[in-house]
Amino acid sequence: MTSASDVAKYLLQSHGPMSTMKLQKLVFYAQAYKLAWLGRPIFTEHVRAWTHGPVVYELWQQHAGETVAEADDIEADGRVALDANDLEVIEAVWDGLGSLSGWELRNRTHDEDPWKDAFDPQEPRHNRIISHESMSSFYSVKP
């Protein structure tokens, strides 16, 4: 199984540097749409409902404190680790959402049930897992 870092590395290698917020949201959408369309995840890590939308903590650790991520910032194999189905989903997500800014993607996730249902503003760490089931059911149409 690939990692969220593989997806992030591929996005950065293929589409250039981007804000870390945008990168996190595109990685989230790749996971969500692979679950919805093919019934299985791209990566093994959990996606968590943070204040500014979905975040994969293990990926966040690689770019914490940065506002822009570049391919060299991410320790992963990128394209090498991804299969044809993964690449198709990632590119479909890019085609549908890649023109949006990190803040636009953040706002979009805030209007969607998977993040809304998992986020609890009363929980001090805002770290609940967004379930595969919620992603799969909500994102059953293309972006």
GROMACS elastic network, one bead per residue, 0.5 to 0.9 nm:
[ bonds ]
;  ai    aj funct       b0    kb
    1    41     6  0.87605   500
    1    42     6  0.71667   500
    1    43     6  0.61436   500
    1    44     6  0.67464   500
    1    81     6  0.81904   500
    1    82     6  0.86986   500
    2     5     6  0.81301   500
    2     6     6  0.62984   500
    2     7     6  0.79475   500
    2    42     6  0.63381   500
    2    44     6  0.69594   500
    2    78     6  0.89568   500
    2    81     6  0.60015   500
    2    82     6  0.66732   500
    3     6     6  0.51981   500
    3     7     6  0.68393   500
    3     8     6  0.88183   500
    3    42     6  0.73576   500
    3    44     6  0.60256   500
    3    45     6  0.68368   500
    3    59     6  0.88255   500
    3    76     6  0.79450   500
    3    81     6  0.84566   500
    4     7     6  0.51618   500
    4     8     6  0.62109   500
    4     9     6  0.85648   500
    4    27     6  0.66946   500
    4    28     6  0.86140   500
    4    31     6  0.85176   500
    4    42     6  0.77364   500
    4    43     6  0.54271   500
    4    44     6  0.74811   500
    4    45     6  0.67817   500
    4    56     6  0.72051   500
    4    58     6  0.78674   500
    4    59     6  0.64369   500
    4    76     6  0.88829   500
    5     9     6  0.58866   500
    5    10     6  0.84221   500
    5    27     6  0.86663   500
    5    43     6  0.86445   500
    5    58     6  0.79459   500
    5    59     6  0.57103   500
    5    62     6  0.86740   500
    5    74     6  0.64480   500
    5    75     6  0.68083   500
    5    76     6  0.56210   500
    5    77     6  0.81776   500
    5    78     6  0.74217   500
    6     9     6  0.51122   500
    6    10     6  0.61436   500
    6    11     6  0.86387   500
    6    43     6  0.83623   500
    6    74     6  0.82675   500
    6    75     6  0.80480   500
    6    76     6  0.50969   500
    6    77     6  0.56848   500
    6    79     6  0.71651   500
    6    80     6  0.84224   500
    6    81     6  0.65636   500
    6    82     6  0.73009   500
    7    10     6  0.52070   500
    7    11     6  0.62666   500
    7    12     6  0.87151   500
    7    26     6  0.89757   500
    7    27     6  0.63350   500
    7    30     6  0.80134   500
    7    42     6  0.81235   500
    7    43     6  0.81159   500
    7    76     6  0.86117   500
    7    77     6  0.89904   500
    7    78     6  0.61275   500
    7    79     6  0.79280   500
    7    81     6  0.87320   500
    7    82     6  0.76671   500
    7    86     6  0.84998   500
    7    87     6  0.87609   500
    7    90     6  0.77130   500
    8    11     6  0.51373   500
    8    12     6  0.62033   500
    8    13     6  0.85308   500
    8    23     6  0.65917   500
    8    24     6  0.78293   500
    8    26     6  0.82249   500
    8    27     6  0.62826   500
    8    59     6  0.80394   500
    8    71     6  0.79508   500
    8    74     6  0.73890   500
    8    76     6  0.84639   500
    8    78     6  0.72836   500
    9    12     6  0.51613   500
    9    13     6  0.59797   500
    9    14     6  0.84437   500
    9    70     6  0.81689   500
    9    71     6  0.53827   500
    9    72     6  0.81039   500
    9    73     6  0.84626   500
    9    74     6  0.59228   500
    9    75     6  0.76624   500
    9    76     6  0.63610   500
    9    77     6  0.71824   500
    9    79     6  0.77834   500
   10    13     6  0.50440   500
   10    14     6  0.59176   500
   10    15     6  0.82295   500
   10    71     6  0.78063   500
   10    76     6  0.88635   500
   10    77     6  0.80860   500
   10    79     6  0.54214   500
   10    80     6  0.88537   500
   10    82     6  0.85641   500
   10    87     6  0.87264   500
   10    90     6  0.88360   500
   11    14     6  0.52133   500
   11    15     6  0.56404   500
   11    16     6  0.72600   500
   11    17     6  0.86624   500
   11    23     6  0.78233   500
   11    26     6  0.84671   500
   11    27     6  0.84875   500
   11    71     6  0.81547   500
   11    78     6  0.81001   500
   11    90     6  0.78626   500
   11    91     6  0.86620   500
   11    94     6  0.83594   500
   12    15     6  0.53151   500
   12    17     6  0.55864   500
   12    18     6  0.72936   500
   12    23     6  0.82249   500
   12    69     6  0.76557   500
   12    70     6  0.59872   500
   12    72     6  0.87554   500
   12    74     6  0.89187   500
   12    78     6  0.89179   500
   13    16     6  0.57922   500
   13    17     6  0.80888   500
   13    70     6  0.79824   500
   13    71     6  0.55669   500
   13    72     6  0.88246   500
   13    78     6  0.78121   500
   13    79     6  0.85526   500
   15    18     6  0.82996   500
   15    94     6  0.87864   500
   15    98     6  0.88627   500
   16    69     6  0.88671   500
   16    70     6  0.69296   500
   16    71     6  0.75383   500
   17    20     6  0.89605   500
   17    23     6  0.89777   500
   17    68     6  0.66160   500
   17    69     6  0.55464   500
   17    71     6  0.70420   500
   18    21     6  0.82533   500
   18    22     6  0.65434   500
   18    23     6  0.64934   500
   18    67     6  0.84478   500
   18    68     6  0.54226   500
   18    69     6  0.56627   500
   18    70     6  0.70429   500
   18   101     6  0.88768   500
   18   102     6  0.84508   500
   19    22     6  0.52210   500
   19    23     6  0.62367   500
   19    24     6  0.86962   500
   19    66     6  0.84643   500
   19    67     6  0.55286   500
   19    69     6  0.59608   500
   19    70     6  0.89248   500
   19   101     6  0.80686   500
   19   102     6  0.63912   500
   20    24     6  0.61139   500
   20    25     6  0.86033   500
   20    60     6  0.82369   500
   20    63     6  0.71561   500
   20    64     6  0.86481   500
   20    66     6  0.71012   500
   20    67     6  0.55084   500
   20    68     6  0.52459   500
   20    69     6  0.55476   500
   20   102     6  0.75934   500
   21    24     6  0.52632   500
   21    25     6  0.63061   500
   21    26     6  0.87037   500
   21    52     6  0.82673   500
   21    53     6  0.86880   500
   21    55     6  0.85756   500
   21    67     6  0.76587   500
   21    68     6  0.83488   500
   21   101     6  0.84444   500
   21   103     6  0.72398   500
   21   105     6  0.81854   500
   21   106     6  0.74561   500
   22    25     6  0.52073   500
   22    26     6  0.61399   500
   22    27     6  0.85741   500
   22    98     6  0.85051   500
   22   100     6  0.80403   500
   22   101     6  0.62068   500
   22   103     6  0.73719   500
   22   104     6  0.85554   500
   22   105     6  0.66533   500
   22   106     6  0.78069   500
   23    26     6  0.52269   500
   23    27     6  0.61552   500
   23    28     6  0.85686   500
   23    68     6  0.88866   500
   23    69     6  0.77106   500
   23   102     6  0.75312   500
   24    27     6  0.51810   500
   24    28     6  0.61912   500
   24    29     6  0.87300   500
   24    53     6  0.87385   500
   24    54     6  0.70762   500
   24    55     6  0.57114   500
   24    56     6  0.69601   500
   24    59     6  0.79310   500
   24    60     6  0.78040   500
   24   102     6  0.85135   500
   25    29     6  0.61725   500
   25    30     6  0.85991   500
   25    53     6  0.74978   500
   25    54     6  0.63565   500
   25    55     6  0.71636   500
   25   102     6  0.73187   500
   25   105     6  0.63352   500
   25   106     6  0.69509   500
   25   109     6  0.80504   500
   26    29     6  0.50208   500
   26    30     6  0.61146   500
   26    31     6  0.86346   500
   26    90     6  0.81877   500
   26    93     6  0.70679   500
   26    94     6  0.73947   500
   26    97     6  0.76536   500
   26    98     6  0.76915   500
   26   102     6  0.89690   500
   26   105     6  0.81218   500
   27    30     6  0.51013   500
   27    31     6  0.63716   500
   27    32     6  0.86834   500
   27    55     6  0.85519   500
   27    56     6  0.82418   500
   27    90     6  0.81563   500
   28    31     6  0.51985   500
   28    32     6  0.61634   500
   28    33     6  0.86743   500
   28    47     6  0.69554   500
   28    54     6  0.64643   500
   28    55     6  0.71750   500
   28    56     6  0.76978   500
   29    33     6  0.59525   500
   29    34     6  0.83417   500
   29    90     6  0.83330   500
   29    93     6  0.67032   500
   29    97     6  0.89368   500
   29   135     6  0.87928   500
   29   139     6  0.86545   500
   29   143     6  0.88252   500
   30    33     6  0.53841   500
   30    34     6  0.60669   500
   30    35     6  0.85351   500
   30    41     6  0.87918   500
   30    42     6  0.74883   500
   30    86     6  0.81718   500
   30    89     6  0.62585   500
   30    90     6  0.53636   500
   30    91     6  0.87445   500
   30    92     6  0.85609   500
   30    93     6  0.62173   500
   30    94     6  0.87724   500
   31    34     6  0.53253   500
   31    35     6  0.62252   500
   31    36     6  0.86458   500
   31    40     6  0.86237   500
   31    41     6  0.57533   500
   31    42     6  0.56652   500
   31    43     6  0.70380   500
   31    47     6  0.87579   500
   31    89     6  0.87001   500
   31    90     6  0.86669   500
   31   132     6  0.86256   500
   31   135     6  0.81408   500
   32    35     6  0.52307   500
   32    36     6  0.61742   500
   32    37     6  0.86508   500
   32    41     6  0.76773   500
   32    42     6  0.88947   500
   32   132     6  0.74277   500
   32   134     6  0.87168   500
   32   136     6  0.60858   500
   32   138     6  0.84857   500
   32   139     6  0.64091   500
   32   140     6  0.88452   500
   33    37     6  0.57952   500
   33    38     6  0.79534   500
   33    39     6  0.89546   500
   33    41     6  0.86827   500
   33    89     6  0.68581   500
   33    90     6  0.86427   500
   33    93     6  0.78348   500
   33   135     6  0.75939   500
   33   136     6  0.70626   500
   33   139     6  0.59532   500
   33   140     6  0.71534   500
   33   141     6  0.81367   500
   33   142     6  0.75005   500
   33   143     6  0.83850   500
   34    37     6  0.52848   500
   34    38     6  0.54140   500
   34    39     6  0.66666   500
   34    40     6  0.62369   500
   34    41     6  0.58453   500
   34    42     6  0.64836   500
   34    85     6  0.83124   500
   34    86     6  0.73361   500
   34    89     6  0.61892   500
   34    90     6  0.84850   500
   34   136     6  0.80665   500
   35    38     6  0.56135   500
   35    41     6  0.52073   500
   35    42     6  0.78494   500
   35   132     6  0.69611   500
   35   133     6  0.82697   500
   35   135     6  0.69230   500
   35   136     6  0.50013   500
   35   137     6  0.86317   500
   35   139     6  0.83205   500
   35   140     6  0.86054   500
   36    39     6  0.57329   500
   36    40     6  0.78777   500
   36    41     6  0.89783   500
   36   132     6  0.89444   500
   36   133     6  0.88286   500
   36   135     6  0.68579   500
   36   137     6  0.64280   500
   36   138     6  0.77428   500
   36   139     6  0.56811   500
   36   141     6  0.78187   500
   37    40     6  0.83080   500
   37    89     6  0.85934   500
   37   136     6  0.77477   500
   37   139     6  0.82568   500
   37   140     6  0.64109   500
   37   141     6  0.79940   500
   37   142     6  0.85395   500
   38    41     6  0.82069   500
   38    85     6  0.85416   500
   39   136     6  0.73168   500
   40   132     6  0.87422   500
   40   136     6  0.89209   500
   41    44     6  0.70984   500
   41   132     6  0.79217   500
   42    82     6  0.82385   500
   42    86     6  0.64092   500
   43    46     6  0.84305   500
   45    56     6  0.68528   500
   45    57     6  0.81910   500
   45    58     6  0.74083   500
   46    55     6  0.85796   500
   46    56     6  0.62606   500
   46    57     6  0.78559   500
   46    58     6  0.88257   500
   46   129     6  0.62972   500
   46   130     6  0.73782   500
   46   131     6  0.81006   500
   46   132     6  0.88143   500
   47    54     6  0.61049   500
   47    55     6  0.55248   500
   47    57     6  0.74310   500
   47   128     6  0.84557   500
   47   129     6  0.57652   500
   47   130     6  0.56345   500
   47   131     6  0.78194   500
   47   132     6  0.89082   500
   48    53     6  0.81350   500
   48    54     6  0.54415   500
   48    55     6  0.52662   500
   48    56     6  0.61543   500
   48    57     6  0.73642   500
   48   115     6  0.83166   500
   48   118     6  0.79965   500
   48   119     6  0.84931   500
   48   126     6  0.81756   500
   48   127     6  0.55366   500
   48   128     6  0.53804   500
   48   130     6  0.54889   500
   48   131     6  0.87743   500
   49    52     6  0.80096   500
   49    53     6  0.57261   500
   49    55     6  0.65456   500
   49   114     6  0.85535   500
   49   115     6  0.56688   500
   49   116     6  0.81386   500
   49   117     6  0.89342   500
   49   118     6  0.59122   500
   49   119     6  0.52021   500
   49   120     6  0.83339   500
   49   126     6  0.64412   500
   49   127     6  0.56775   500
   49   128     6  0.55031   500
   49   129     6  0.62022   500
   49   130     6  0.62014   500
   50    53     6  0.51831   500
   50    54     6  0.58383   500
   50    55     6  0.64085   500
   50   115     6  0.84488   500
   50   119     6  0.68895   500
   50   125     6  0.80839   500
   50   126     6  0.51812   500
   50   127     6  0.57749   500
   50   128     6  0.76981   500
   51    54     6  0.82226   500
   51   119     6  0.76306   500
   51   121     6  0.78856   500
   51   126     6  0.64480   500
   51   127     6  0.87163   500
   52    55     6  0.83669   500
   52   103     6  0.86524   500
   52   106     6  0.60942   500
   52   107     6  0.82122   500
   52   109     6  0.87712   500
   52   110     6  0.80538   500
   53   105     6  0.85543   500
   53   106     6  0.55066   500
   53   107     6  0.79034   500
   53   108     6  0.88925   500
   53   109     6  0.60605   500
   53   110     6  0.64595   500
   53   115     6  0.66415   500
   53   116     6  0.89981   500
   53   119     6  0.85826   500
   54   106     6  0.80530   500
   54   109     6  0.74057   500
   54   115     6  0.66158   500
   54   130     6  0.78271   500
   55    58     6  0.88357   500
   55    59     6  0.79980   500
   55    60     6  0.70689   500
   56    59     6  0.54580   500
   56    60     6  0.61388   500
   56    61     6  0.88147   500
   57    61     6  0.61850   500
   57    62     6  0.89400   500
   58    61     6  0.53029   500
   58    62     6  0.70957   500
   59    62     6  0.54127   500
   59    63     6  0.70460   500
   59    64     6  0.86804   500
   59    74     6  0.79732   500
   60    63     6  0.53462   500
   60    64     6  0.55292   500
   61    64     6  0.52525   500
   61    65     6  0.89527   500
   62    73     6  0.69129   500
   62    74     6  0.62600   500
   62    75     6  0.77257   500
   63    66     6  0.55299   500
   63    67     6  0.80321   500
   63    68     6  0.82127   500
   63    69     6  0.66744   500
   63    73     6  0.68814   500
   63    74     6  0.76424   500
   64    67     6  0.83225   500
   66    69     6  0.69688   500
   69    72     6  0.82864   500
   69    73     6  0.63280   500
   69    74     6  0.80213   500
   70    73     6  0.53969   500
   70    74     6  0.73405   500
   71    74     6  0.56897   500
   71    75     6  0.84457   500
   72    75     6  0.73854   500
   75    78     6  0.87988   500
   76    81     6  0.83382   500
   77    80     6  0.55035   500
   77    81     6  0.56914   500
   77    82     6  0.85460   500
   78    81     6  0.57751   500
   78    82     6  0.68190   500
   79    82     6  0.52951   500
   79    83     6  0.79811   500
   79    87     6  0.79209   500
   80    83     6  0.80039   500
   82    85     6  0.80186   500
   82    86     6  0.57181   500
   82    87     6  0.65001   500
   83    86     6  0.52646   500
   83    87     6  0.63524   500
   83    88     6  0.87323   500
   84    87     6  0.51518   500
   84    88     6  0.61528   500
   84    89     6  0.87066   500
   85    88     6  0.50786   500
   85    89     6  0.62595   500
   85    90     6  0.86132   500
   86    89     6  0.52647   500
   86    90     6  0.61269   500
   86    91     6  0.85816   500
   87    90     6  0.50734   500
   87    91     6  0.60192   500
   87    92     6  0.84430   500
   88    91     6  0.52822   500
   88    92     6  0.61262   500
   88    93     6  0.86557   500
   89    92     6  0.50581   500
   89    93     6  0.61931   500
   89    94     6  0.85812   500
   90    93     6  0.51234   500
   90    94     6  0.61680   500
   90    95     6  0.86142   500
   91    95     6  0.59662   500
   91    96     6  0.84780   500
   92    95     6  0.50193   500
   92    96     6  0.61438   500
   92    97     6  0.84038   500
   92   142     6  0.78896   500
   92   143     6  0.76809   500
   93    96     6  0.51665   500
   93    97     6  0.57263   500
   93    98     6  0.70531   500
   93   142     6  0.80820   500
   93   143     6  0.64578   500
   94    97     6  0.52251   500
   94    99     6  0.77605   500
   95    98     6  0.58584   500
   95    99     6  0.78179   500
   95   143     6  0.84677   500
   96    99     6  0.76736   500
   96   100     6  0.89074   500
   96   142     6  0.79867   500
   96   143     6  0.52313   500
   97   100     6  0.56668   500
   97   101     6  0.88109   500
   97   105     6  0.78480   500
   97   143     6  0.69453   500
   98   101     6  0.78319   500
  100   103     6  0.80281   500
  100   104     6  0.57870   500
  100   105     6  0.63128   500
  101   104     6  0.50801   500
  101   105     6  0.62217   500
  101   106     6  0.84762   500
  102   105     6  0.51412   500
  102   106     6  0.60246   500
  102   107     6  0.86025   500
  103   107     6  0.60739   500
  103   108     6  0.84475   500
  104   107     6  0.51242   500
  104   108     6  0.61270   500
  104   109     6  0.87452   500
  105   109     6  0.62454   500
  105   110     6  0.86201   500
  106   109     6  0.53003   500
  106   110     6  0.63708   500
  107   110     6  0.50310   500
  107   111     6  0.66256   500
  108   111     6  0.53305   500
  108   112     6  0.67049   500
  109   112     6  0.51312   500
  109   113     6  0.80382   500
  109   114     6  0.79600   500
  109   115     6  0.62426   500
  109   116     6  0.79901   500
  110   113     6  0.79276   500
  110   114     6  0.88386   500
  110   115     6  0.62739   500
  110   116     6  0.62074   500
  111   115     6  0.80300   500
  111   116     6  0.71100   500
  112   115     6  0.61982   500
  112   116     6  0.62333   500
  112   117     6  0.85729   500
  112   138     6  0.80714   500
  113   117     6  0.55183   500
  113   118     6  0.82048   500
  113   134     6  0.76493   500
  113   135     6  0.85380   500
  113   138     6  0.71136   500
  114   117     6  0.54330   500
  114   118     6  0.63080   500
  114   119     6  0.86309   500
  114   130     6  0.61425   500
  114   131     6  0.75401   500
  114   133     6  0.89725   500
  114   134     6  0.53729   500
  114   135     6  0.58809   500
  114   138     6  0.71279   500
  115   118     6  0.52209   500
  115   119     6  0.58484   500
  115   130     6  0.65279   500
  115   134     6  0.89393   500
  116   119     6  0.53999   500
  116   120     6  0.81442   500
  117   120     6  0.80024   500
  117   130     6  0.80610   500
  117   134     6  0.85437   500
  118   126     6  0.89980   500
  118   127     6  0.86618   500
  118   128     6  0.58455   500
  118   129     6  0.65664   500
  118   130     6  0.56116   500
  118   131     6  0.80857   500
  119   122     6  0.89407   500
  119   123     6  0.83662   500
  119   126     6  0.64717   500
  119   127     6  0.76749   500
  119   128     6  0.64678   500
  119   129     6  0.86128   500
  119   130     6  0.84078   500
  120   123     6  0.54682   500
  120   124     6  0.86191   500
  120   126     6  0.62803   500
  120   127     6  0.85038   500
  120   128     6  0.77465   500
  121   124     6  0.74248   500
  121   125     6  0.89021   500
  121   126     6  0.66368   500
  122   125     6  0.88266   500
  122   126     6  0.79212   500
  123   126     6  0.54104   500
  123   127     6  0.78895   500
  123   128     6  0.87158   500
  124   127     6  0.83812   500
  125   128     6  0.84137   500
  130   133     6  0.85101   500
  130   134     6  0.70227   500
  130   135     6  0.74477   500
  131   134     6  0.53197   500
  131   135     6  0.64924   500
  131   136     6  0.86374   500
  132   135     6  0.51808   500
  132   136     6  0.59767   500
  132   137     6  0.85799   500
  133   136     6  0.51156   500
  133   137     6  0.61349   500
  133   138     6  0.84908   500
  134   137     6  0.54248   500
  134   138     6  0.60527   500
  134   139     6  0.84346   500
  135   138     6  0.53587   500
  135   139     6  0.58881   500
  135   140     6  0.84080   500
  136   139     6  0.56858   500
  136   140     6  0.63449   500
  137   140     6  0.58577   500
  138   141     6  0.81282   500
  139   142     6  0.72679   500
  139   143     6  0.80479   500
